[in-house]
C-alpha cells in the first residue's frame, strides 16, 4: 500500500528536508498543493533530496486571478 503526504509549498530547503523525512518515515510520495505560490520549484528541490518518492500537485492553476 502506498501512502503520500500532502504539503504546502514553502522554502525550497524546507521542501527538501521534509522530503528526506517523509522518505525515512516510509511514505511513498508527496503531494504539493497550489496555495499562494506554484509548487514546481519545491517539487524540484524535494525530488533532488529524496529521489525514491513520487511527486504530484494537488492542483496547478495555470492562470490564477
C-alpha positions in Angstrom: 0.0 0.0 0.0 1.3 3.5 -0.9 1.0 6.5 1.4 1.6 10.0 0.3 1.8 13.1 2.4 0.2 16.4 1.4 2.2 19.6 2.0 2.1 23.3 1.1 4.9 24.8 -0.8 7.3 26.9 1.2 11.0 27.5 1.1 13.0 25.1 -1.1 15.3 24.0 1.7 12.2 23.2 3.8 10.7 21.1 1.0 14.0 19.2 0.6 14.2 18.5 4.3 10.6 17.4 4.5 11.1 15.1 1.6 14.0 13.4 3.3 11.9 13.0 6.5 9.0 11.6 4.5 11.2 9.1 2.8 12.7 8.0 6.1 9.3 7.7 7.6 8.2 5.3 4.9 5.9 7.5 2.8 6.0 6.8 -0.9 5.2 10.2 -2.3 4.4 13.9 -1.7 1.5 16.0 -3.0 2.1 19.7 -3.1 -0.9 21.9 -3.1 -1.1 25.2 -5.0 -1.8 27.8 -2.3 -0.3 31.2 -2.9 2.6 30.1 -5.0 3.2 27.4 -7.6 4.7 24.2 -6.3 7.1 23.4 -9.1 10.4 24.6 -7.6 9.6 23.0 -4.3 8.9 19.7 -6.1 12.2 20.0 -7.9 14.1 20.6 -4.6 12.2 17.7 -2.9 12.9 15.4 -5.8 16.6 16.1 -5.6 16.6 15.3 -1.9 14.5 12.2 -2.0 14.6 10.6 -5.5 12.7 7.5 -4.5 9.5 9.4 -3.7 6.8 10.3 -6.3 5.7 13.9 -6.5 2.4 15.3 -7.6 0.5 18.6 -7.4 -2.8 18.8 -5.6 -3.9 21.4 -8.2 -1.9 23.5 -10.5 -3.7 26.7 -11.6 -2.2 28.0 -14.9 -3.7 31.5 -14.7 -4.8 32.5 -11.2 -6.9 35.6 -10.7 
